[in-house]
Amino acid sequence: MGTLIAHTVVHHALNPALLEHVPYTVTLTRVREGPQLLTSIRGEARGLVCGIDMRVTYDRVTPAVVLPRFVPVKLAHARSTSL
C-alpha cells in the first residue's frame, strides 16, 4: 500500500521503444515504509487525485523482467496479476 504523491500523463514518446505505450500515466507513490517509487499506469488513469491510496501490482514485461506498478485501490482488483 502507498499514497499517491504526484502524477502526469505522457502523450509523446521521447524514445521510439515507448511509442506503442503512449499515452501512459507516470506516478510517484510513497509506500508505507517511507520510500517513494516512480512507476507507471498503462493508459490514462482518470480520476487520480494526490493523497489517494495506491496498491502495488506486478507487470511481467518479459520472462525475466517484472515491474511494480501502482494502481488506485479501487482499481487494484481489476488489474492485479499473480506471479
PECORDA-V558720 format. One record per backbone hydrogen bond with DSSP energy under -1.0 kcal/mol. NH is the residue of the N-H (numbers start at 1). CO is the residue of the C=O. E is the energy in kcal/mol with one decimal. If there is no record, write none. Layout:
BEGIN
[[NH CO E] [NH CO E]]
END
This chain:
BEGIN
[[2 54 -2.1] [3 30 -2.3] [4 52 -2.4] [5 28 -3.3] [6 28 -1.4] [8 26 -2.0] [10 24 -3.5] [18 15 -2.4] [19 16 -1.2] [21 18 -1.9] [24 10 -1.6] [25 41 -2.6] [26 8 -2.8] [27 39 -3.0] [28 6 -2.8] [29 37 -2.5] [30 3 -2.6] [31 35 -2.6] [32 1 -1.7] [34 31 -2.5] [37 29 -3.0] [39 27 -2.4] [41 25 -3.0] [46 44 -1.0] [51 4 -2.7] [52 49 -1.8] [54 2 -2.7] [55 71 -2.9] [57 69 -3.3] [59 67 -2.8] [61 65 -1.6] [62 65 -1.5] [67 59 -2.8] [69 57 -2.7] [71 55 -2.3] [73 53 -1.9] [75 72 -2.2] [76 72 -1.1] [79 75 -1.2] [80 76 -1.2]]
END
